Amino acid sequence: MSLGQRIQQLRKSKGLSQEELAEKLNVSRQSISKWELDNSIPELNKIVLMSEFFLVSTDYLLKESEHTNNDSDNNYTTAKILFITSIFFIAVGLLIAIGGWDANQELESIAVGMIIQIVGIAALFIGKAICSSVHIPVIIVMANIALFIFIPISIITDLIKGYPIRPYPSNPPEIKLFVLLYGIVLLLSIIITVTIKHNITNHKRI
């Protein structure tokens, strides 16, 4: 794999356009395009900047090591799979908790469902740890949060209303309070997630 192909792959792994990468490196978009097409070679200081920004070594950028490239590709693919898997586990955990409760009316069903959901959250963090340069789409983060907070908000609603603990609200007064609390927590989660992403982006630009 050429230097240009590596730059393009790393740029896409961050979810950046050529214009956005050009802004971060203080070069023109045309320069990025020429680099990726191997029509020109970046200056040494730009290679160093890219290595710091993408969290890879300069050797990785400059050496045409197929083994290193394969490892990087495999890590990237594995991370993406884990991100999708995290949503699957959290959704399955929610369904098991609800289905198990309807069938047996036992708290153990809720516990099992939440344990499966925790496995899903762990998959998200493992994916990020495997490939730190990969960008976690905000939609995946929010989907995980939206599914994961459902049962805890329902339990909080039951405790406030003095009802037996269930994985979902079941009567109008409880549903109204659940929707209010769920909406507030989800809104705060969106604000926090967007703020963190914005701060990280600004930090990388510095």
Sine and cosine of phi, psi and omega as CSV:
sin_phi,cos_phi,sin_psi,cos_psi,sin_omega,cos_omega
0.00,0.00,0.72,-0.69,-0.04,-1.00
-0.98,0.17,0.20,-0.98,0.05,-1.00
-0.86,0.52,-0.68,0.73,0.00,-1.00
-0.88,0.47,-0.65,0.76,0.02,-1.00
-0.91,0.41,-0.60,0.80,0.04,-1.00
-0.91,0.41,-0.69,0.73,0.00,-1.00
-0.88,0.48,-0.70,0.71,0.01,-1.00
-0.89,0.46,-0.69,0.72,0.00,-1.00
-0.89,0.46,-0.70,0.71,0.00,-1.00
-0.92,0.40,-0.64,0.77,0.02,-1.00
-0.87,0.49,-0.72,0.69,-0.02,-1.00
-0.92,0.38,-0.53,0.85,0.02,-1.00
-0.91,0.42,-0.42,0.91,0.06,-1.00
-1.00,0.00,-0.09,1.00,-0.02,-1.00
0.94,0.33,0.51,0.86,-0.06,-1.00
-0.97,-0.22,0.55,-0.84,0.16,-0.99
-0.99,0.10,0.19,-0.98,0.05,-1.00
-0.89,0.46,-0.59,0.81,0.02,-1.00
-0.89,0.45,-0.67,0.74,-0.04,-1.00
-0.92,0.39,-0.66,0.75,0.03,-1.00
-0.92,0.40,-0.63,0.78,0.02,-1.00
-0.87,0.49,-0.64,0.77,0.01,-1.00
-0.90,0.43,-0.66,0.75,-0.03,-1.00
-0.93,0.37,-0.50,0.87,-0.03,-1.00
-0.99,-0.13,-0.02,1.00,0.01,-1.00
0.87,0.50,0.72,0.70,0.08,-1.00
-0.74,-0.68,0.06,-1.00,0.02,-1.00
-0.99,0.10,0.35,-0.94,0.05,-1.00
-0.90,0.44,-0.55,0.83,0.02,-1.00
-0.88,0.47,-0.57,0.82,0.04,-1.00
-0.89,0.45,-0.71,0.71,0.02,-1.00
-0.87,0.49,-0.69,0.73,0.00,-1.00
-0.88,0.48,-0.69,0.73,0.00,-1.00
-0.91,0.41,-0.62,0.78,0.03,-1.00
-0.88,0.48,-0.74,0.68,-0.08,-1.00
-0.93,0.38,-0.46,0.89,0.04,-1.00
-1.00,0.02,0.01,1.00,-0.03,-1.00
0.88,0.48,0.49,0.87,0.07,-1.00
-1.00,0.05,-0.27,0.96,0.09,-1.00
-0.45,-0.89,0.25,-0.97,-0.04,-1.00
-0.90,-0.43,0.71,-0.71,0.01,-1.00
-0.89,0.45,0.47,-0.88,0.11,-0.99
-0.92,0.39,0.34,-0.94,-0.08,-1.00
-0.85,0.52,-0.65,0.76,-0.03,-1.00
-0.92,0.39,-0.49,0.87,0.04,-1.00
-0.96,0.28,-0.57,0.82,0.06,-1.00
-0.91,0.42,-0.65,0.76,0.04,-1.00
-0.90,0.44,-0.69,0.72,0.02,-1.00
-0.87,0.49,-0.68,0.74,0.00,-1.00
-0.92,0.40,-0.61,0.79,0.01,-1.00
-0.90,0.44,-0.62,0.79,0.02,-1.00
-0.95,0.31,-0.66,0.75,-0.04,-1.00
-0.93,0.37,-0.69,0.72,-0.04,-1.00
-1.00,0.03,-0.02,1.00,0.01,-1.00
0.86,0.52,0.70,0.71,0.10,-1.00
-0.78,-0.62,0.27,-0.96,0.01,-1.00
-0.99,0.15,0.36,-0.93,0.09,-1.00
-0.91,0.42,-0.51,0.86,0.06,-1.00
-0.87,0.48,-0.65,0.76,0.00,-1.00
-0.88,0.47,-0.64,0.77,-0.01,-1.00
-0.94,0.35,-0.62,0.78,-0.17,-0.99
-1.00,-0.07,-0.53,0.85,-0.05,-1.00
-1.00,0.05,0.69,-0.72,0.03,-1.00
-1.00,0.00,0.94,0.34,-0.01,-1.00
-0.99,-0.14,0.94,-0.33,-0.03,-1.00
-0.90,0.43,-0.56,0.83,-0.01,-1.00
-0.90,0.43,-0.72,0.70,0.02,-1.00
-0.89,0.46,-0.65,0.76,-0.01,-1.00
-0.90,0.44,-0.68,0.73,0.01,-1.00
-0.88,0.47,-0.66,0.75,0.04,-1.00
-0.87,0.49,-0.68,0.73,0.00,-1.00
-0.90,0.44,-0.71,0.70,0.02,-1.00
-0.88,0.48,-0.68,0.74,0.00,-1.00
-0.90,0.43,-0.67,0.74,0.03,-1.00
-0.89,0.45,-0.67,0.74,0.01,-1.00
-0.88,0.47,-0.72,0.69,0.00,-1.00
-0.90,0.43,-0.68,0.73,0.01,-1.00
-0.88,0.48,-0.67,0.74,0.01,-1.00
-0.88,0.48,-0.72,0.70,0.01,-1.00
-0.87,0.49,-0.67,0.75,0.01,-1.00
-0.89,0.45,-0.66,0.75,0.00,-1.00
-0.91,0.42,-0.58,0.81,0.03,-1.00
-0.89,0.46,-0.69,0.72,0.02,-1.00
-0.93,0.36,-0.63,0.78,0.00,-1.00
-0.88,0.48,-0.58,0.82,-0.02,-1.00
-0.86,0.51,-0.66,0.75,0.03,-1.00
-0.90,0.43,-0.65,0.76,0.00,-1.00
-0.86,0.51,-0.75,0.66,-0.03,-1.00
-0.90,0.44,-0.66,0.75,-0.02,-1.00
-0.92,0.39,-0.64,0.77,0.03,-1.00
-0.92,0.39,-0.68,0.73,0.02,-1.00
-0.89,0.45,-0.66,0.75,0.03,-1.00
-0.86,0.50,-0.66,0.75,0.03,-1.00
-0.90,0.44,-0.70,0.72,0.00,-1.00
-0.91,0.41,-0.63,0.78,0.01,-1.00
-0.91,0.41,-0.67,0.75,0.01,-1.00
-0.88,0.47,-0.72,0.70,-0.01,-1.00
-0.93,0.36,-0.73,0.68,0.00,-1.00
-0.90,0.43,-0.66,0.75,0.01,-1.00
-0.91,0.42,-0.61,0.79,0.02,-1.00
-0.92,0.39,-0.69,0.73,0.01,-1.00
-0.88,0.47,-0.56,0.83,-0.06,-1.00
-0.99,0.15,-0.64,0.77,-0.15,-0.99
-0.87,-0.50,-0.28,0.96,-0.06,-1.00
0.82,0.57,0.67,0.75,-0.03,-1.00
-0.86,-0.51,0.62,-0.78,0.00,-1.00
-0.92,0.39,-0.39,0.92,0.02,-1.00
-0.86,0.50,-0.55,0.83,0.02,-1.00
-0.90,0.44,-0.65,0.76,0.03,-1.00
-0.91,0.41,-0.68,0.73,-0.02,-1.00
-0.88,0.47,-0.70,0.72,0.01,-1.00
-0.88,0.47,-0.70,0.71,0.01,-1.00
-0.88,0.48,-0.67,0.75,-0.02,-1.00
-0.94,0.33,-0.54,0.84,0.07,-1.00
-0.90,0.43,-0.67,0.75,0.04,-1.00
-0.89,0.45,-0.61,0.79,0.03,-1.00
-0.91,0.42,-0.62,0.78,0.04,-1.00
-0.89,0.45,-0.60,0.80,0.09,-1.00
-0.87,0.50,-0.64,0.77,0.04,-1.00
-0.89,0.45,-0.68,0.74,0.05,-1.00
-0.89,0.46,-0.65,0.76,0.02,-1.00
-0.88,0.47,-0.61,0.79,0.02,-1.00
-0.88,0.48,-0.59,0.81,0.01,-1.00
-0.89,0.45,-0.73,0.68,-0.02,-1.00
-0.94,0.34,-0.58,0.82,0.04,-1.00
-0.90,0.43,-0.67,0.75,0.04,-1.00
-0.87,0.50,-0.67,0.74,0.02,-1.00
-0.92,0.39,-0.60,0.80,-0.01,-1.00
-0.93,0.36,-0.59,0.81,-0.01,-1.00
-0.91,0.41,-0.65,0.76,-0.01,-1.00
-0.70,-0.72,1.00,0.02,-0.10,-0.99
-0.90,0.43,-0.38,0.92,-0.04,-1.00
-0.99,0.14,-0.24,0.97,-0.04,-1.00
-0.96,0.28,0.61,-0.79,-0.02,-1.00
-1.00,-0.01,0.81,-0.59,0.08,-1.00
-1.00,0.09,0.91,-0.42,0.01,-1.00
-0.85,0.53,0.66,-0.75,-0.01,-1.00
-0.85,0.52,-0.57,0.82,-0.03,-1.00
-0.88,0.47,-0.57,0.82,0.03,-1.00
-0.95,0.32,-0.67,0.74,0.04,-1.00
-0.86,0.50,-0.73,0.68,-0.05,-1.00
-0.93,0.36,-0.58,0.82,0.05,-1.00
-0.90,0.44,-0.67,0.74,0.04,-1.00
-0.88,0.47,-0.72,0.70,-0.01,-1.00
-0.90,0.44,-0.72,0.69,-0.04,-1.00
-0.86,0.52,-0.65,0.76,0.01,-1.00
-0.97,0.25,-0.63,0.78,-0.11,-0.99
-0.95,0.32,-0.57,0.82,-0.08,-1.00
-0.99,0.14,-0.13,0.99,-0.08,-1.00
-0.84,0.54,-0.80,0.60,-0.05,-1.00
-0.93,0.38,-0.74,0.68,0.03,-1.00
-0.84,0.54,-0.65,0.76,0.02,-1.00
-0.91,0.40,-0.62,0.79,0.05,-1.00
-0.89,0.45,-0.68,0.74,0.01,-1.00
-0.90,0.43,-0.67,0.74,0.04,-1.00
-0.88,0.48,-0.67,0.75,0.03,-1.00
-0.87,0.49,-0.69,0.72,0.03,-1.00
-0.88,0.48,-0.68,0.73,-0.02,-1.00
-0.91,0.41,-0.64,0.77,0.02,-1.00
-0.91,0.41,-0.66,0.75,-0.03,-1.00
-0.99,0.13,-0.21,0.98,-0.01,-1.00
0.98,0.21,0.40,0.91,0.02,-1.00
-1.00,-0.06,0.31,-0.95,0.12,-0.99
-0.87,0.49,0.56,-0.83,-0.04,-1.00
-0.92,0.38,0.77,-0.64,0.04,-1.00
-0.67,-0.74,0.35,-0.94,0.00,-1.00
-0.99,0.15,-0.01,1.00,0.01,-1.00
-0.41,-0.91,0.46,-0.89,0.03,-1.00
-0.96,0.28,0.48,-0.87,-0.11,-0.99
-0.73,-0.69,-0.06,1.00,0.04,-1.00
-0.68,-0.73,0.38,-0.92,-0.13,-0.99
-0.78,0.63,-0.76,0.65,-0.01,-1.00
-0.88,0.48,-0.63,0.77,0.00,-1.00
-0.93,0.36,-0.63,0.77,-0.01,-1.00
-0.90,0.44,-0.66,0.75,-0.01,-1.00
-0.88,0.47,-0.71,0.70,0.00,-1.00
-0.92,0.38,-0.64,0.77,0.02,-1.00
-0.86,0.51,-0.75,0.66,-0.01,-1.00
-0.87,0.50,-0.65,0.76,0.01,-1.00
-0.90,0.44,-0.77,0.63,-0.02,-1.00
-0.91,0.41,-0.69,0.73,-0.01,-1.00
-0.87,0.48,-0.70,0.72,0.00,-1.00
-0.89,0.46,-0.67,0.74,0.00,-1.00
-0.90,0.44,-0.75,0.66,-0.02,-1.00
-0.90,0.44,-0.67,0.74,-0.01,-1.00
-0.91,0.42,-0.66,0.75,0.02,-1.00
-0.89,0.45,-0.71,0.71,0.03,-1.00
-0.88,0.47,-0.63,0.78,0.02,-1.00
-0.89,0.45,-0.66,0.75,0.02,-1.00
-0.89,0.45,-0.72,0.70,-0.01,-1.00
-0.88,0.48,-0.71,0.70,-0.02,-1.00
-0.91,0.42,-0.71,0.71,-0.02,-1.00
-0.88,0.47,-0.73,0.69,0.00,-1.00
-0.91,0.42,-0.64,0.77,0.01,-1.00
-0.90,0.44,-0.70,0.71,0.02,-1.00
-0.89,0.46,-0.70,0.71,0.01,-1.00
-0.88,0.48,-0.66,0.75,0.00,-1.00
-0.90,0.44,-0.68,0.73,0.00,-1.00
-0.91,0.42,-0.65,0.76,0.02,-1.00
-0.90,0.44,-0.68,0.74,0.00,-1.00
-0.89,0.46,-0.70,0.71,0.01,-1.00
-0.90,0.43,-0.62,0.79,-0.01,-1.00
-0.90,0.44,-0.63,0.78,-0.03,-1.00
-0.94,0.33,-0.43,0.90,0.00,-1.00
-0.96,0.27,-0.40,0.92,-0.05,-1.00
-0.95,0.30,0.00,0.00,0.00,0.00
